[in-house]
Amino acid sequence: MNQILYLASVFALGCFVLALSLAVIRLSSGPTAADRVLALDTMYINGMLILLTLGLHYNSPVYFDVALLICVFGFVGSVAMAKFLLRGEVIEP
């Protein structure tokens, strides 16, 4: 691996881990439920970005598949939480 690519991936991993830890702090101390949902969205996006960066770093396609699964489940979870906050129920009878 190229030295510049290696240093860039390590720097990106550090930034994403820092952003993930700040989202955890926001999740635990969010004043409203909407803030907590946004923190969860940020956490799954940062988790996906960490996996994509690791996939580039280790040159392994498995990380990309797992990142895609996290992205899909995170989107479905965000939609369900938003629907629950707006209407009070996820599945309508």
Secondary structure, DSSP 8 states (H G I E B T S, - for coil): --HHHHHHHHHHHHHHHHHHHHHHHHHHH-SSHHHHHHHHHHHHHHHHHHHHHHHHHHT-THHHHHHHHHHHHHHHHHHHHHHHHHHS-SS--
